[in-house]
């Protein structure tokens, strides 16, 4: 499946994330969020519930050899290249909604009076995305493929915000940012049915 946009998270100043993602059983090395290059989504309908298959790709230095790669995706220069995902997971529309709610709660509950830059950015982004993705009219009018692309864009945007944490003048990460890392980490972990 081809992605409509090749997503490349930009590095921000600060330390790298230490949240880990456990790859497939063939490769036991622990991944950190900043090693995840992109996440592509395909979907299928099963018994009235939409399941999204998330293909987790890592940066070329952490990816397995492309000699046995099976997925196609456009590179930055427009040429197609083959890459094999590090692993795959399956999530439902309800799982994505729970992720958005958990991220929103993490950002809102981290501060009593004023929000840090990260939490302001996260709250604003989630508010905008929720209005669009929660609209049943949007889902009806644009179709499942467009909804899958919107979910793909959402998860990659959140990954970009969390993969390279940023702080002001070396201050420690706020609890909202730390908790958001943990929420995304849990979302990206393979479950028993994903294996």
C-alpha positions as CSV (number, residue, x, y, z in Angstrom):
1,X,0.0,0.0,0.0
2,X,1.3,3.4,-0.9
3,X,1.2,6.3,1.5
4,X,0.1,9.7,0.1
5,X,2.8,11.4,2.0
6,X,6.2,10.2,3.3
7,X,6.3,11.4,6.8
8,X,9.6,12.4,8.3
9,X,9.6,13.6,11.9
10,X,11.8,16.6,12.5
11,X,14.3,16.5,15.3
12,X,13.8,19.0,18.1
13,X,16.4,20.1,20.6
14,X,16.5,18.2,23.8
15,X,17.1,14.6,24.8
16,X,15.7,11.6,22.9
17,X,12.7,9.7,24.1
18,X,13.3,6.6,26.1
19,X,9.9,5.0,25.5
20,X,10.5,1.6,23.9
21,X,8.5,-0.5,21.5
22,X,9.0,-4.2,21.4
23,X,9.5,-5.4,17.8
24,X,8.3,-8.7,16.3
25,X,9.5,-12.0,17.7
26,X,12.2,-12.3,15.0
27,X,14.1,-9.2,16.3
28,X,14.2,-8.7,20.1
29,X,16.0,-5.4,20.1
30,X,14.1,-2.6,21.9
31,X,13.1,0.4,19.8
32,X,12.8,3.9,21.0
33,X,10.2,6.3,19.6
34,X,12.8,8.4,17.8
35,X,13.8,5.3,15.8
36,X,10.3,5.0,14.4
37,X,10.4,6.6,11.0
38,X,6.8,6.4,9.9
39,X,3.6,4.4,10.5
40,X,1.4,3.4,7.5
41,X,-2.2,2.3,7.9
42,X,-4.3,-0.1,5.9
43,X,-7.8,-1.0,7.0
44,X,-10.3,-3.8,6.7
45,X,-13.9,-4.3,7.9
46,X,-14.7,-7.2,10.1
47,X,-18.1,-7.9,11.6
48,X,-19.1,-4.2,11.5
49,X,-15.9,-3.0,13.3
50,X,-13.2,-1.2,11.3
51,X,-9.7,-2.6,12.1
52,X,-6.6,-0.7,11.1
53,X,-3.4,-2.5,10.4
54,X,-0.5,-0.3,11.4
55,X,2.8,-1.0,9.7
56,X,5.6,0.3,12.0
57,X,8.7,1.4,9.9
58,X,12.0,2.4,11.5
59,X,14.7,4.6,10.2
60,X,17.0,2.9,7.6
61,X,19.8,2.4,10.2
62,X,17.5,0.3,12.4
63,X,15.4,-1.4,9.7
64,X,16.0,-5.0,8.7
65,X,17.6,-5.6,5.3
66,X,15.5,-4.5,2.4
67,X,16.4,-7.6,0.4
68,X,13.2,-9.4,1.5
69,X,11.1,-6.3,1.8
70,X,7.5,-6.6,0.7
71,X,5.9,-3.2,1.1
72,X,6.1,-0.2,-1.3
73,X,6.2,3.4,-0.3
74,X,7.4,6.6,-2.0
75,X,10.7,8.0,-0.9
76,X,11.4,11.7,-0.5
77,X,12.6,12.1,-4.1
78,X,9.3,10.5,-5.4
79,X,11.0,7.2,-6.4
80,X,9.4,4.1,-5.0
81,X,11.5,1.9,-2.7
82,X,10.8,-1.3,-0.8
83,X,10.9,-1.5,2.9
84,X,9.6,-4.1,5.3
85,X,7.9,-2.9,8.5
86,X,9.6,-3.6,11.7
87,X,6.3,-5.1,12.9
88,X,2.6,-4.7,12.5
89,X,-0.2,-4.1,15.0
90,X,-4.0,-3.9,14.7
91,X,-6.1,-1.2,16.2
92,X,-9.8,-0.3,16.0
93,X,-11.5,3.1,15.6
94,X,-12.3,2.9,19.3
95,X,-8.6,2.3,20.1
96,X,-7.7,5.5,18.2
97,X,-10.4,7.4,20.2
98,X,-9.1,6.1,23.5
99,X,-5.6,7.2,22.4
100,X,-6.8,10.7,21.7
101,X,-8.7,10.9,25.0
102,X,-5.7,9.6,27.0
103,X,-3.3,12.1,25.3
104,X,-5.8,14.9,25.9
105,X,-6.1,13.9,29.6
106,X,-2.4,13.7,30.0
107,X,-1.9,17.3,28.6
108,X,-4.9,18.8,30.6
109,X,-4.1,17.2,34.0
110,X,-0.4,18.0,33.9
111,X,-0.8,21.7,34.8
112,X,-3.0,23.6,37.3
113,X,-2.8,27.2,36.0
114,X,-1.0,27.5,32.7
115,X,0.1,25.0,30.1
116,X,3.7,24.4,28.9
117,X,4.4,24.8,25.2
118,X,4.1,21.0,24.6
119,X,0.8,20.6,26.3
120,X,-0.7,23.7,24.6
121,X,0.4,22.3,21.2
122,X,-1.0,18.8,22.0
123,X,-4.3,20.1,23.3
124,X,-4.8,22.4,20.3
125,X,-3.9,19.6,17.8
126,X,-6.2,17.0,19.5
127,X,-9.1,19.5,19.6
128,X,-8.8,20.1,15.9
129,X,-8.4,16.4,15.1
130,X,-11.3,15.3,17.3
131,X,-13.7,17.6,15.6
132,X,-12.8,16.2,12.2
133,X,-12.4,12.5,13.0
134,X,-15.4,12.2,15.4
135,X,-17.8,13.6,12.8
136,X,-20.0,10.8,11.4
137,X,-20.8,13.0,8.4
138,X,-17.0,13.3,7.7
139,X,-16.6,9.5,7.8
140,X,-19.7,9.0,5.6
141,X,-18.8,11.6,3.0
142,X,-15.1,10.8,2.5
143,X,-15.1,7.0,2.8
144,X,-13.0,4.5,4.7
145,X,-9.8,5.1,2.7
146,X,-9.7,8.8,3.6
147,X,-10.5,8.1,7.2
148,X,-7.6,5.6,7.3
149,X,-5.3,8.3,5.8
150,X,-6.5,10.8,8.4
151,X,-5.8,8.3,11.2
152,X,-2.3,7.7,9.6
153,X,-1.6,11.4,9.6
154,X,-2.8,11.7,13.2
155,X,-0.6,8.9,14.6
156,X,2.5,10.2,12.6
157,X,1.9,13.8,13.9
158,X,1.6,12.6,17.5
159,X,4.8,10.5,16.9
160,X,6.6,13.6,15.7
161,X,5.6,15.6,18.7
162,X,6.7,12.9,21.1
163,X,9.7,11.3,19.4
164,X,12.0,14.3,20.1
165,X,10.9,15.9,23.4
166,X,11.5,19.6,23.8
167,X,11.9,21.7,26.9
168,X,12.6,25.3,27.6
169,X,16.2,26.1,28.8
170,X,16.9,22.5,29.9
171,X,14.0,22.3,32.2
172,X,12.7,18.7,32.9
173,X,9.9,17.3,30.8
174,X,6.5,18.1,32.2
175,X,4.4,15.2,33.5
176,X,2.0,15.7,30.5
177,X,4.8,15.0,28.1
178,X,6.1,12.0,30.1
179,X,2.6,10.5,30.4
180,X,1.9,11.1,26.6
181,X,5.1,9.1,25.8
182,X,3.8,6.3,28.0
183,X,0.3,6.4,26.3
184,X,1.8,6.3,22.8
185,X,4.2,3.5,23.9
186,X,1.3,1.4,25.1
187,X,-0.7,2.1,21.9
188,X,2.2,0.9,19.7
189,X,3.0,-2.2,21.7
190,X,2.0,-5.5,20.0
191,X,-0.8,-7.3,21.8
192,X,-1.3,-11.0,21.8
193,X,-3.7,-10.9,18.8
194,X,-1.2,-8.8,16.8
195,X,1.4,-11.6,16.8
